[in-house]
Amino acid sequence: MRNLLPALLLPLALLADAPAALAQQAPPASRPTAATRTVRGRVTDAGGQPLPGVTVLLKGTALGVSTDAAGRYALAGVPAQHATLVFSFIGYVGRELPAPAPGAALDVVLQADQKSLNEVVITGYGIQKRQSVTGSVATSAAPAAKQTLQGRVAGVQVSRAGRKARRASGQLDDRTSPDGAYDTQVQMAPPVAPGLLPYPARPEAGAGDTYAAIQENAFRAVAKEPLSTFSLDVDNASYSNVRRFLNEGQLPPRDAVRVEEMLNYFHYQLPAPPAASPDPVRISAELSECPWAPGHQLARIGIQAKKIETAKLPPANLVFLVDVSGSMMGEDRLPLVQAGLRLLVKQLRPQDHVALVAYAGAAGLVLPPTPGSQPQTILDAIDRLTAGGSTAGGAGLRLAYAVAGQFFQKEGNNRVILATDGDFNVGESSDAAMEQLIVQQRETGVFLTVLGCGRGNLRDSRMELLADKGNGNYAYLDNLDEARRTLVAQFGGTLFTVAKDVKLQIEFNPARVADYRLIGYENRLLANEDFNNDRKDAGELGAGHTVMALYELVPAGADKPLIDPLKYQLPKAKAGSPAAEVLTVKLRYKEPQGSTSKLLAQPLAGAAVAITQTSADQQFAAAVAEFGLLLRQSEQRGTATYATAAQLAQAGRGPDADGYRAELVRLVQLAEGLTPAAKTVGVR
């Protein structure tokens, strides 16, 4: 593989002049004068819940910050006198307030924007209020009488004009309107114009966000399939993407909801590997009653990776690969990525090196590998990036890997950090070609982390695939606080792998379990024989990562078995003692630069207890899973409701120093308000 390095480095020579075309010198940032101060405070909603991701700007400038998970902010550089702060957040009424007296805090309450929830949504089957629509749509305020409204929603052009209904030649008219005063004529038209944001539930390629279809795991009979095998998944992009939808007043598409990624967004109080242990991971398990399925049980399997202080992490060889194509225009795209990378630069140590590659119509080396002791040089390069042009993702990846390979650190962390919306439309744009390139490079020891951003053309499935094949992780940045969390608060977990190709195999005891169902991980399932196959790729664990997996169990001898007893088959094992083992967890992993796996095992025994009597982590994980089942409209959601999920999450909040568990409670309540009420169907 090393022999490929000259070929991979060829773009460096060919594109030596590309940086000038891709990166334009920005004017020097204005520096605050001595007569400035820092204003601090907290932003909450009307119910007192913190609002993370609120933009706080100094009016008339580009100086601003975003609130953290607890709703707190600290804006430096505010003039001592005559300053106004602007608070804005999607779905809430913005506010402009004078800066407080020096030393005083400015706490702000934002009210929900009822107007945004009453916007008219024009669909192919009528006009509805936004609360009544479960998919994602573009919206427009209701027009005055006899006013013509035109727009394009998910490839459908809408105009309110005539009263004549037609259903011919691909045209559809619907005479329904909120007040009965207007008719709606819907006419098929080309894809949406730039600036409008269509989010159809199942968008076609190029016409909106795209997600891989998920076929939900079904129950498996222990008598026939006693083993369940899958790869670990530390990605958490789905949760922040779901949060983005809900904060914008929309329910997410079903396939945008990956329950395992929602579970793994949060930290849990799991037992850490002993200091003297050679293993970088530790297994734990807990058993309770299942809150949404009376008579069933819920087994939680937790994996804790060892924590490493930043100062003790190995040297980093990082290559930022930034998409600067035209699709990255917009405050939620390139500017957000730049802000996140600036935060990451502050974490760098002198022994770390950073390079910057930009790609649009061509790829160019904007910054050669630079030590962390020169942060201003790195920051200046980040600030020079501007968006424009088409996307040549393949060329950018090749150049980034070439730079990483040139400065490879044998005992260090070698990684490409790709920041993009995933819209590769020039060059090696197929998933297969990208996958092949990344798989080849991961074998050299260069891993890949993917940071997704933007909306309307988000290629979620593609970015998840690239991170999975690159021995890395995939995060979605919906606001600056998420960028801080991913690149600063979780610096070690995001960028430093402690175990790779981590697989789990669960063996169920037929004396305790009749049937089981793995919740989530649908795209991580492995064949049972893959568990012992060291050539089979699997997930990676970063320093300090916690990973959760939940199984819904039907106990042996249950009052309501899934299948009636069979007449001609061998008799099933008799129900065992409550003290007997329920299952055994087996885990295989490799060292980051190793090729041979190591085996760990941990049994789970004892009786299931009431969910209210379990640990805070068990209650909270159950609440997250219940929330995910509801968002997915899962056929396995049983008696789940948003109210019970919120109640369970509140009970399992625990210390919650960073406020993320409290945020989940707020999101559950938002989803409940956006979900249409069930309608009673009459009997014919």
C-alpha positions in Angstrom: 0.0 0.0 0.0 2.9 2.3 0.7 3.9 2.0 -3.0 0.7 3.8 -3.9 1.9 7.0 -2.1 3.6 8.6 -5.2 0.5 8.1 -7.2 -1.7 9.5 -4.4 0.6 12.5 -4.0 0.3 13.5 -7.7 -2.6 15.8 -7.0 -0.3 17.9 -4.8 1.9 18.8 -7.7 -1.0 19.2 -10.2 -3.1 21.3 -8.0 -0.4 23.5 -6.4 -2.3 26.6 -7.6 -5.7 25.4 -6.4 -5.6 27.1 -3.0 -5.7 30.5 -4.5 -8.8 29.6 -6.4 -10.5 27.8 -3.5 -9.5 30.1 -0.6 -9.8 33.8 -0.8 -8.2 36.1 1.8 -10.8 37.3 4.2 -10.4 40.8 5.7 -8.9 40.8 9.1 -11.4 40.3 11.9 -12.2 43.4 13.9 -10.7 43.1 17.4 -12.7 44.3 20.4 -11.4 47.5 22.0 -10.4 47.8 25.6 -13.8 49.2 26.5 -15.6 45.9 26.0 -17.0 43.2 28.3 -18.4 39.8 28.4 -22.2 39.4 28.7 -23.4 36.1 30.2 -26.8 34.6 30.8 -29.2 31.8 30.1 -32.0 31.3 27.5 -35.1 29.2 28.3 -38.5 28.6 26.9 -41.8 29.7 28.6 -41.7 26.5 30.7 -38.3 27.1 32.1 -36.6 24.4 29.9 -33.1 25.5 28.6 -32.8 26.2 24.9 -29.6 25.0 23.4 -28.4 26.3 20.0 -29.9 29.8 20.3 -28.0 32.3 18.3 -26.9 35.4 20.4 -25.6 38.3 18.2 -24.3 41.7 18.9 -26.6 43.8 16.8 -25.0 45.3 13.7 -22.0 43.0 13.8 -21.1 39.4 13.0 -20.0 38.8 16.6 -22.1 36.0 18.1 -22.2 32.8 20.1 -24.6 29.9 20.5 -26.1 28.7 23.8 -24.9 25.4 25.2 -27.0 22.4 26.3 -28.0 24.1 29.5 -29.0 27.3 27.6 -26.0 29.3 28.8 -24.0 31.7 26.7 -21.1 34.1 27.2 -20.6 36.7 24.5 -17.2 38.6 24.7 -16.4 41.9 23.0 -19.7 43.7 23.9 -19.2 47.5 24.1 -19.5 48.9 27.6 -22.3 51.2 26.5 -25.2 51.4 23.9 -25.1 47.7 22.9 -28.1 45.6 21.8 -28.1 41.8 21.8 -30.3 39.8 19.3 -31.6 36.4 20.4 -33.0 34.1 17.6 -34.0 30.4 17.4 -36.1 28.6 14.8 -39.6 28.0 16.1 -39.4 30.8 18.6 -40.1 34.6 18.5 -36.8 36.5 18.4 -35.9 39.2 20.8 -33.7 42.3 20.9 -32.6 43.4 24.3 -30.2 46.1 25.6 -27.0 44.7 27.1 -27.2 44.7 30.9 -25.1 46.8 33.3 -21.5 45.6 33.6 -21.3 42.5 35.7 -25.0 41.7 35.5 -26.4 38.6 33.8 -29.0 38.8 31.0 -31.4 35.8 31.2 -33.9 35.6 28.4 -37.2 33.7 27.9 -38.2 33.0 24.3 -41.9 32.3 23.4 -42.9 29.7 20.9 -43.7 31.2 17.5 -47.3 30.2 17.1 -47.4 31.8 13.7 -44.8 29.3 12.4 -46.9 26.4 13.6 -50.0 27.9 11.9 -48.3 28.3 8.5 -50.1 26.8 5.7 -48.7 23.5 4.3 -49.7 22.8 0.7 -49.7 19.1 -0.2 -50.9 17.0 -3.1 -54.0 16.1 -1.1 -55.0 19.5 0.3 -53.9 22.2 2.7 -53.1 21.5 6.4 -51.6 23.2 9.4 -48.0 22.4 10.0 -48.9 20.5 13.3 -50.9 18.1 11.3 -48.1 17.1 8.9 -45.9 14.3 10.0 -43.4 14.5 7.2 -41.0 17.4 6.3 -42.3 20.1 4.1 -41.7 23.6 2.8 -44.2 26.1 4.0 -45.6 29.5 3.2 -47.9 31.9 5.1 -51.6 31.9 4.1 -52.3 34.6 1.5 -55.0 37.2 1.6 -58.2 36.8 -0.4 -57.8 36.5 -4.2 -54.0 36.6 -3.8 -52.0 34.2 -6.0 -49.4 32.1 -4.1 -46.8 30.2 -6.1 -44.0 27.9 -4.8 -42.5 24.5 -5.2 -42.8 21.8 -2.6 -41.0 18.5 -3.1 -41.1 18.8 -6.8 -44.7 20.0 -7.0 -45.5 23.6 -8.1 -48.4 25.1 -6.3 -50.6 28.0 -7.3 -53.8 29.3 -5.9 -55.7 30.7 -8.8 -58.8 29.2 -10.4 -61.8 27.3 -9.0 -62.0 24.7 -11.8 -60.9 21.3 -10.7 -59.0 19.1 -13.2 -57.3 15.7 -12.9 -55.7 15.2 -16.3 -52.2 15.2 -17.8 -50.6 14.9 -14.4 -52.5 17.8 -12.9 -54.3 17.7 -9.6 -56.7 20.3 -8.2 -57.9 20.4 -4.7 -60.5 22.9 -3.6 -59.8 22.6 0.1 -58.3 25.5 2.0 -58.2 26.5 5.7 -61.0 29.0 5.5 -62.9 27.6 2.5 -62.3 30.8 0.5 -59.7 29.5 -1.9 -59.1 26.6 -4.3 -55.8 25.0 -4.7 -54.4 23.8 -8.1 -51.4 21.5 -7.9 -49.4 21.0 -11.0 -46.3 18.8 -11.5 -43.2 20.8 -12.2 -39.4 20.5 -12.2 -37.5 20.1 -8.9 -37.5 22.9 -6.3 -35.6 26.1 -6.8 -32.6 26.9 -4.6 -33.5 28.4 -1.3 -36.7 26.3 -0.7 -36.2 23.3 1.5 -38.2 20.2 0.5 -38.1 17.3 2.9 -40.4 14.6 1.4 -40.7 11.5 3.6 -39.0 9.4 0.9 -37.2 11.9 -1.3 -35.8 10.9 -4.7 -32.1 11.4 -5.2 -31.3 15.1 -5.6 -34.7 16.3 -4.4 -34.1 16.5 -0.7 -32.4 14.8 2.2 -31.8 11.1 1.6 -31.8 8.3 4.2 -31.2 4.6 3.9 -34.4 2.6 4.3 -34.6 0.7 7.6 -36.4 -2.7 8.0 -37.0 -2.9 11.7 -35.7 -5.9 13.6 -38.3 -8.6 14.3 -38.6 -11.0 17.2 -36.4 -14.1 17.0 -37.2 -17.4 18.7 -34.4 -18.6 20.9 -35.1 -22.2 20.1 -34.2 -21.5 16.5 -31.8 -18.6 16.7 -30.0 -18.5 20.1 -27.3 -16.1 18.9 -27.6 -12.5 18.0 -24.5 -10.9 16.4 -23.8 -7.3 15.4 -21.2 -4.6 15.1 -21.0 -1.7 17.6 -22.1 1.7 16.4 -20.8 4.9 18.1 -22.4 7.3 15.5 -24.8 9.8 17.0 -25.8 11.8 13.9 -29.4 10.6 13.9 -30.1 12.3 17.3 -28.8 15.7 16.4 -30.6 15.5 13.0 -33.9 14.5 14.7 -33.4 17.5 17.1 -33.0 19.8 14.1 -36.3 18.7 12.7 -38.1 19.0 16.0 -36.6 22.5 16.7 -37.9 23.6 13.3 -41.4 22.4 14.1 -41.4 19.2 12.0 -41.4 15.5 12.8 -38.5 13.7 11.2 -38.9 11.2 8.4 -39.1 7.6 9.7 -35.8 6.5 8.2 -34.0 9.5 9.7 -34.6 7.9 13.1 -31.9 5.3 14.1 -32.7 4.3 17.6 -29.2 3.0 18.4 -27.7 6.4 17.5 -30.2 8.2 19.7 -29.2 5.9 22.6 -25.5 6.5 22.0 -25.7 10.2 21.9 -25.8 10.3 25.7 -23.2 9.4 28.3 -24.0 6.8 30.9 -22.5 5.9 34.3 -21.0 2.6 33.3 -18.2 0.8 35.2 -14.9 1.7 33.6 -12.1 -0.8 32.8 -9.8 -1.3 35.8 -6.6 0.7 35.6 -4.5 -2.4 35.7 -6.6 -4.2 33.0 -5.0 -4.7 29.6 -8.4 -4.4 27.9 -9.6 -0.9 26.9 -13.3 -1.8 27.2 -15.6 -3.2 29.9 -19.0 -4.9 29.6 -22.0 -4.4 32.0 -25.7 -5.4 31.8 -29.0 -4.8 33.5 -32.5 -6.4 33.3 -35.9 -4.8 34.0 -39.5 -5.0 32.9 -40.2 -3.4 29.5 -42.2 -0.2 29.9 -44.1 -0.3 26.6 -44.8 -4.1 26.5 -46.4 -5.6 29.7 -45.1 -9.0 30.4 -41.9 -8.4 28.4 -38.4 -7.6 29.7 -35.7 -5.1 28.7 -32.1 -6.1 28.8 -29.5 -3.3 28.5 -25.9 -4.0 27.5 -23.4 -1.3 28.1 -19.8 -1.0 26.8 -17.5 1.6 28.4 -14.2 2.5 26.7 -11.3 3.6 28.9 -10.8 7.3 29.3 -7.6 9.0 28.4 -6.6 12.5 29.5 -6.0 14.8 26.5 -2.4 15.4 27.6 -1.8 11.7 27.4 -3.3 11.0 24.0 -0.9 10.0 21.2 0.2 12.7 18.7 -2.4 13.6 16.2 -1.9 13.8 12.4 -5.2 15.4 11.3 -6.2 16.5 7.8 -9.3 18.7 7.6 -11.1 17.9 4.3 -13.6 20.7 3.8 -16.3 20.8 1.1 -16.4 24.3 -0.3 -18.8 23.6 -3.2 -21.8 25.7 -3.9 -24.1 23.4 -1.9 -22.1 24.4 1.2 -23.4 28.0 1.1 -25.6 29.0 4.0 -25.0 29.7 7.7 -25.8 26.0 8.6 -23.1 24.7 6.3 -19.6 26.1 5.7 -19.7 28.9 8.3 -20.8 26.4 10.9 -18.0 24.0 9.9 -15.5 26.8 10.1 -16.7 27.8 13.6 -16.4 24.1 14.8 -12.9 23.8 13.4 -11.8 27.0 15.1 -13.0 25.4 18.4 -11.0 22.3 17.6 -7.8 24.2 17.0 -7.9 25.4 20.6 -7.6 21.8 21.7 -4.5 21.1 19.8 -1.1 20.4 21.5 2.3 21.3 20.1 2.9 17.6 19.1 -0.3 17.6 17.0 -0.2 18.5 13.3 -3.1 19.8 11.1 -3.4 20.1 7.4 -6.3 21.6 5.4 -7.6 20.4 2.0 -10.5 22.1 0.3 -12.4 20.7 -2.6 -15.0 22.0 -5.1 -14.5 21.8 -8.8 -10.9 20.7 -8.0 -9.0 19.8 -4.8 -6.2 21.9 -3.3 -3.9 22.0 -0.3 -4.8 25.1 1.5 -2.5 24.5 4.5 0.4 22.0 4.7 0.8 20.0 7.9 1.2 22.6 10.7 2.0 22.0 14.4 -0.5 22.9 17.0 1.9 25.4 18.4 1.0 27.7 15.4 -2.8 28.0 16.0 -3.1 31.4 14.3 -1.7 30.0 11.1 -4.3 27.3 11.2 -7.1 29.7 12.0 -6.1 32.0 9.2 -6.4 29.1 6.7 -9.8 28.1 8.0 -11.0 31.7 7.7 -10.0 31.9 4.0 -12.4 29.2 2.9 -15.4 30.3 0.8 -18.1 28.3 -0.9 -18.7 28.0 -4.6 -18.5 25.5 -7.5 -19.4 21.9 -8.0 -18.2 19.0 -5.8 -15.3 16.6 -6.6 -15.4 14.5 -3.5 -13.2 11.7 -4.9 -10.4 14.1 -5.8 -10.6 15.7 -2.3 -10.5 12.4 -0.5 -7.5 11.2 -2.5 -5.5 14.3 -1.8 -6.4 14.3 1.9 -5.3 10.7 2.2 -2.1 11.5 0.4 -1.2 14.3 2.8 -2.1 12.1 5.8 0.1 9.3 4.4 3.0 11.7 3.8 3.1 12.7 7.5 2.0 9.4 8.9 2.7 8.9 12.6 3.3 5.2 13.4 2.4 5.5 17.1 0.0 8.4 16.6 -3.6 9.1 15.5 -3.8 9.5 11.7 -7.2 10.7 10.6 -9.0 12.6 7.8 -11.9 14.8 9.1 -14.4 15.2 6.2 -16.9 18.1 6.6 -19.6 18.1 4.0 -23.3 17.8 3.2 -22.4 14.7 1.3 -23.6 16.0 -2.1 -20.8 14.7 -4.3 -21.9 15.4 -7.8 -18.6 15.3 -9.8 -15.9 12.7 -10.0 -16.1 9.5 -8.1 -19.6 10.0 -6.9 -20.8 6.5 -6.5 -21.0 4.9 -3.0 -19.1 1.9 -4.3 -16.1 4.0 -5.6 -15.9 6.0 -2.4 -16.2 2.9 -0.3 -13.3 1.2 -2.2 -11.0 4.2 -1.8 -11.7 4.5 1.9 -11.4 0.8 2.6 -8.0 0.8 0.9 -6.8 3.7 3.0 -8.0 2.4 6.4 -5.7 -0.6 6.0 -2.8 1.9 6.0 -3.9 3.1 9.4 -5.5 6.4 8.3 -9.1 6.6 9.7 -12.0 8.8 8.6 -14.4 11.0 10.7 -17.3 12.6 8.9 -19.1 15.8 10.0 -22.4 16.3 8.2 -24.2 19.6 8.0 -26.9 21.4 6.1 -30.4 20.5 5.0 -32.4 20.0 1.8 -29.7 18.0 0.1 -28.2 16.1 3.1 -26.8 12.8 1.9 -27.1 11.1 5.3 -26.9 7.5 4.0 -23.7 8.2 2.0 -21.9 10.0 4.9 -22.8 7.2 7.3 -21.4 4.6 4.8 -18.1 6.6 4.4 -17.5 6.8 8.1 -18.4 3.2 8.7 -15.9 2.0 6.0 -13.3 4.4 7.2 -13.0 3.1 10.8 -14.4 6.3 12.1 -17.6 7.9 13.2 -20.3 10.2 11.8 -21.7 13.2 13.6 -24.3 15.8 12.3 -23.8 19.4 13.3 -27.1 21.1 13.7 -25.7 24.1 15.6 -22.5 25.5 17.1 -23.0 23.8 20.4 -23.1 20.4 18.7 -19.8 21.3 17.0 -18.4 22.2 20.4 -19.6 18.9 21.9 -18.2 16.8 19.1 -14.9 18.5 18.5 -14.1 19.9 22.0 -16.0 18.1 24.8 -15.6 14.7 23.1 -12.2 15.4 21.6 -10.7 12.0 22.6 -13.8 10.0 21.7 -14.3 11.6 18.3 -10.7 11.5 17.2 -8.8 8.8 19.1 -9.6 5.1 18.7 -8.9 2.7 21.6 -10.5 -0.4 20.0 -11.4 -1.2 16.5 -13.6 -3.9 14.8 -15.7 -4.3 18.0 -18.4 -6.9 17.7 -21.0 -8.3 20.1 -22.5 -11.7 20.1 -25.3 -12.5 22.6 -26.3 -16.0 23.5 -29.7 -16.4 25.1 -30.6 -19.1 27.6 -33.8 -20.8 26.4 -34.7 -21.6 30.0 -35.1 -17.8 30.6 -35.9 -16.3 27.2 -38.4 -17.5 24.6 -38.0 -14.7 22.0 -35.8 -11.6 21.7 -35.6 -8.5 19.6 -32.6 -6.2 19.1 -33.8 -2.6 19.2 -31.9 -0.7 16.4 -28.6 -1.6 14.8 -30.5 -2.8 11.7 -27.6 -1.8 9.4 -25.0 -3.3 11.7 -26.2 -6.9 11.8 -23.6 -9.6 11.2 -23.7 -13.3 10.4 -23.0 -15.4 13.5 -19.8 -16.8 11.9 -18.5 -13.2 11.3 -18.0 -12.9 15.1 -14.8 -15.1 15.0 -13.7 -13.8 11.6 -11.0 -11.3 12.1 -11.2 -10.2 8.5 -14.7 -8.9 9.0 -14.9 -5.1 9.5 -16.9 -3.8 12.5 -17.3 -0.6 14.6 -14.7 1.5 16.5 -14.6 2.8 20.0 -13.0 6.1 20.9 -11.5 7.1 24.2 -14.3 7.5 26.9 -17.1 6.3 24.6 -20.1 4.6 26.1 -22.3 2.4 23.9 -25.7 0.9 24.6 -27.7 -2.0 23.1 -31.2 -2.9 24.2 -33.0 -6.2 23.7 -36.8 -6.6 24.3 -37.3 -10.2 25.7 -40.3 -12.5 25.9 -39.6 -14.6 29.0 -39.8 -18.4 28.8 -43.2 -19.5 30.1 -44.8 -16.1 29.3 -48.6 -15.9 29.7 -48.9 -14.5 26.1 -46.2 -16.2 23.9 -45.7 -14.8 20.5 -46.4 -18.2 18.9 -48.6 -21.0 20.2 -46.9 -24.2 21.3 -46.1 -26.5 18.4 -47.5 -30.1 18.4 -44.7 -32.1 16.7 -41.5 -30.3 17.7 -39.2 -31.2 20.5 -40.3 -29.9 23.8 -38.9 -26.5 24.8 -36.6 -26.2 27.8 -38.5 -25.7 31.0 -38.5 -22.2 32.5 -35.5 -21.8 34.6 -35.0 -20.3 38.1 -35.1 -16.4 38.2 -31.6 -16.7 39.5 -30.4 -18.5 36.4 -28.4 -16.7 33.6 -30.6 -14.8 31.1 -27.9 -14.3 28.5 -24.1 -14.1 28.0 -22.5 -11.2 26.2 -19.4 -11.9 24.2 -17.2 -9.1 22.8 -14.3 -9.1 20.3 -12.0 -6.2 19.6 -8.6 -5.4 18.1 -6.0 -2.9 19.2 -6.0 0.2 16.9 -3.0 -1.0 15.0 -3.6 -4.7 15.6 -4.9 -7.5 13.3 -5.9 -10.2 15.9 -9.0 -9.9 18.0 -9.3 -10.5 21.7 -12.4 -12.0 23.4 -14.3 -10.8 26.5 -17.5 -12.3 28.0 -20.0 -11.3 30.7 -23.2 -13.1 31.8 -26.4 -11.5 32.9 -28.4 -13.2 35.6 -31.2 -12.5 38.1 -34.8 -11.5 37.9 -36.2 -8.6 36.1 -37.3 -5.7 38.3 -39.8 -2.9 37.8 -38.5 -0.2 35.6 -39.0 2.4 38.4 -36.7 0.4 40.6 -33.8 0.3 38.2 -30.8 2.6 37.8 -31.2 6.1 36.3 -29.4 4.9 33.2 -31.8 2.0 32.6 -34.8 4.3 32.9 -33.3 6.9 30.7 -32.2 4.4 28.0 -35.7 2.9 28.0 -37.1 6.4 27.5 -34.9 7.2 24.6 -35.8 3.9 22.9 -39.5 4.5 23.5 -39.1 8.0 22.0 -37.4 6.5 19.0 -40.1 3.8 18.5 -42.8 6.6 18.6 -40.9 8.8 16.1 -40.5 5.8 13.8 -44.2 4.8 14.2 -42.9 1.4 15.0 -45.2 -1.6 14.9 -43.4 -2.7 18.1 -44.2 0.4 20.1 -46.9 -1.4 22.1 -48.4 0.9 24.8 -45.7 3.6 24.3 -46.8 7.3 24.5 -44.9 10.5 24.5 -46.2 11.2 28.0 -44.7 8.0 29.5 -41.5 8.5 27.6 -41.1 12.0 29.0 -42.0 10.8 32.5 -39.4 8.0 32.3 -36.7 10.3 30.9 -37.4 12.8 33.7 -37.0 10.1 36.3 -33.7 8.9 34.7 -32.1 12.4 34.3 -29.6 11.8 37.1 -27.0 14.5 37.7 -27.2 15.7 34.1 -24.4 18.3 34.4 -24.4 19.2 30.7 -28.2 19.4 30.4 -28.6 17.0 27.5 -31.0 14.7 29.3 -33.2 17.7 30.1 -33.1 18.6 26.5 -34.4 15.2 25.5 -37.5 15.8 27.8 -38.1 19.0 25.9 -37.8 17.3 22.5 -40.3 14.6 23.6 -42.8 17.3 24.5 -42.2 19.0 21.2 -42.8 15.8 19.3 -46.0 15.2 21.2 -47.3 18.6 20.2 -46.4 18.0 16.6 -48.1 14.6 16.4 -51.6 14.7 15.0 -54.3 13.4 17.4 -55.6 10.0 16.7 -58.9 10.0 14.9 -61.8 7.8 15.8 -62.9 5.7 12.8 -66.6 4.9 12.5 -68.0 1.4 11.8 -69.8 0.8 8.6 
